[in-house]
Amino acid sequence: MKKILLPTDFSENAYNAITYALKAFKDEECRFYLLNTYTPVLYDSEYILYNSTQPNLTEAYQKNSQTGLKKVQRKIKRDFDNPNHHFEKISAFNLLIDEMKEQVKSKEIDLVVMGTQGATGAEEILIGTNTVQAINKLKVPLLTIPSEYEYQPPVNILFPTDFQLHFSAPQLEPILNVAKNHNSKLNILHVFFGKDLDEKQEENKKNLSKVLEGFPHQFNTIEDKSVTKAIEKFQEQNTVDLLFMVNNKRSFFENLLFRPVVNKIGFHIKVPFMVIPSGKFS
């Protein structure tokens, strides 16, 4: 049974991500963990100010969290009521990322699905701080859903790679599972910076082709100075329902998401974005 963690702050953005997960995995038996964290002390001045004089404040936060989770579960039952899906509620007094790390480990989570929680405007959707931290710190596949994104079956998957990693089928299992269940086509995108693939990259490309044998796939090359621009260019010319990447920090992924400038302006995400860590997940 697939185990999926669904963080929620009870916003529409969070429920939209939950909706995506329930639809994407509707035919699979899954255990979903609905997670809400409350009172992150480092950021909650109200808690710091009044906790010493009002010892019941923590209980009030906890009650609000538990009540919110019950409402979410009732809404899910009303909207979906899928016998393949089972739910557990987790209310935790902790920082979101710290609690997610603990739950991923203790529950042996297979996948985390969350809203981007980023700023929107000028027809752009930017990854929020929580999402960037989750990508950086969680050793498990992560699927982020842009705010207000309307579910589309992930039939067309875009997979940018620089062929620096030697992929194995078990490592790519999260995306291969999605591709299998939705008859998806994988478009592998290499960004050409003016330098041909070296011997190692050519070998890794051949290996990837073997791993994807049996799955519809196509290799694409776009010449550009920026990976983000190349991704945007591909999406302008082709339908993309899901963006998939491997977080290899020694490679272009680090430049894509973790450079200070990119952190400041955000990465433009308009479709669901799945990231898996390189190497072992845990």
N, C-alpha and C positions, 0 to 999 in steps of 0.2 A: 504494500500500500504506500502510495506516494505521500510524503509529509511536507506540507506547505505552510510557511509562516506568513500571516497577513497582518502587518502592523496597521493600526488605525488610530486616528485622532478624532474620529467621528465626523470628519469633514466629507463634503461631496467628492472631493478629490480622492480621498482614501476609499470611499465606497465604490467609486468608479474603477479603482484598481482591483478591488475585491470582485466586482462584477466581471472584469476581464478574466481573472483567474478561474472563476466558476464556469464561465463559458468555454474557455480554452481547454479545460480539463473535465468537461462535462461527461465524457465517456469513460473516464478513468476513476478507479476507486481511490479516494484521497481522504486524508485526515488533515483538516485545516485548523490551524491554531490562530485564533483571533487575539491579537496582542495590543493592549493599551498600557502605556506607561504614564505616570502622573507625578507631578511635583518634582521636576528636575531642580534640585536645591540651588545649584550654581546660577540658575537664571531666574529663579522665582523670588523676587524681593518681598512679595507679600507673605510668602511662607516664612522667610527669615525674620521678618518684622514681627509677625504675630504668633508664631508657633510657641514661643516661650510662655505667652500669656493665655493661649487657647489650645490646650493639649488635644482637643477633639478635632482640630483642623485637619490633621492627617486622616482621621476617620472619614471626614467629609469628602476629601479628595478621593479616597478609596471607594466610598459609596458611589460618587459620581462616575468613577471609572467603571465600576461593576454594573451600574445601571445602564451606562452607555453601551457596554458590550452586549447586555441582554437585548437592548433595542436593535443593535446591529444584527444579532442572530435571528430575532423575530422577523426583521426585514428580509433577511436572506431566505428564511423559510417561506415567507409570503411570495417572494419574487422567483424562487427557484425550486426549493423542496426536492432536491435530487437524491434518490436513495443511494447513489454511489458516494455521496459526500457526507462526511462526519465532522463534527466541530467540537473544539475545546476552547474555552475562554481563559485568557491569562491577563490578570490585572496586576501590574508590578510598580512598586515605588522605586523608580530607577531612571537613569538617562536612557533614551531610546536605543542608541547604538550599543551601549553596554549590555542592556537587557536582550537585545537581539543576538548578540554574541553568545550570551549564556544559554538562550533557548535553542540556538542552532546546535550547540554542543550537547546539551542535556537531552533534547528531543530527537537528535540525529536528523535534523531538517534537510530535505532534499533541495528545496527551492524557497526563496523569499520573494514575495510579490508586493510591491509598494508603489504609491503614487510618487511622481517626481517632486511634488511639493515645491516647485520652483515658481519664479515670477513669470507672469505672462504679459504680453504686450507687443505691439508692432508685429503681430502675426508670428511671434517667436515663443517658444517654450524653453525655459532655461532650467537646467538641473539645480535643485536646491541643495543646501549644505548637507542635510541628512543623507541624501542620495549619494553624494560624492563620498561622504564618510563611510557609508555602507559598502560602496564599491571597493573602497580602499581597505576596509577592516574585516569584512565578512569573508570567511573562507568557504563559501558556498555559492552556487549559482544564484544570481539576483536578476529579477525581471522588474523593470520600472515602467510605469504606465503614465503617459502625459495627461495632464489635467484635461478633462472633457473629451478625451479621445473616445470615439465611438467604436465599439468592438468590430473588428474585421477578422475573419479567420486568417491565421498567419500562413497564407499560401505562398507569398513571395518573401523570402528571407535574404537580407543583405549581410554578407560576412566579410568585412574588411580584414585583411591580414598582410603582413610583410614577409610571410614565409620564414620567419626566424625560428619558429617552434616546430618540433617534430610531433605532430598530433597523433593520438591514439583514439580508437573508437570509444573506449570507456571514458576518456576525457571529454569527448564531444557528445557523450550520451544525452545530456540535457537538450541540446538542440536537435539531435537526430531523433529523439523521442517525439519532439514537436513536429518535425518534418514528416515522420512516419504517420502520425495521427491525423495530419491535415493535408497529406499528399503535397507537401510543399516543394518548391524549387529553391535551391540555394544558389545565390549569385555570389561567387567569391570575387572580392574586389582588391586588386593590387594597385597602389598608387605609385606611378612611375615618376621618380625625381630626376631622371636623366642618367641613371646608372642601372645597367642590366643586372638581373639576378646573378648572384655568385653560385658556386657549385653547391654549397650547403642549401641555399634557398631553392635551387632547382630540385634537389633531392627531396626537400620537405614538400614542395609542390606536388611532386609525383606521389609521395606518400599520402598526402591529403586526398588526392584523386582516388587512391585505392580505398581509403577510409570511407569515402563518400560513394563508393561503388554500390549501385542499387538505389541510390537516391538521385532524382533529377538535379543536376547541378551544371553550372557554367562558370568558366574563368573569365574575368573581365579586367581590363587595365585602363586606367585613366591617368593622363599626365597632368599633374598639378603641383603646386608648391605647398599645398596644405591637405592633410587627410580630411579635415572637416569640410573643406571646400569640395573635395572630390566626392565625399559622401553626399553632400547637398546636390552636386551636379548629377550624380547617378539617380538620385530620387526625383529630380526634375524630369529626367528622361525615361524613367521606369517606375512601375508600381512597386512600392516597398511596404510590406505589412509589419515587418519586424526587423530590427537591426540587432545583429549578434556580434559580440566581440569577445576575445580572450584577453584578460587583464595580465599582460606580460609587461611588468613595470620596467624591465630593462629595454623595452622596445618603444615603438611609436605610440603605444597606448598611454604611456606615462606622459609623453609630450602632449597628447590629446586632452587629457583630463586633469593632470596634476601640476602643470606649470602655473605659477601665480597669476599670469595674465588670463589664462583660460578659466581658472577658478573665479576670477573677478567678473568676467563677462558671461560665464556659463557656456555650456555646450548646447547647441541648438538641436533639440530632440523633438521631432514631430510625430514619431511612431514609437510603439513599445520597443524597449531596449533591454536585451538580455546580455548579461556579462557573466562569464565564468572565470574563476581564478586559474592561472596556469599551474601545472603540477597537481598535487592532490588537493582535494577540497577541504580536508580537515586533518 
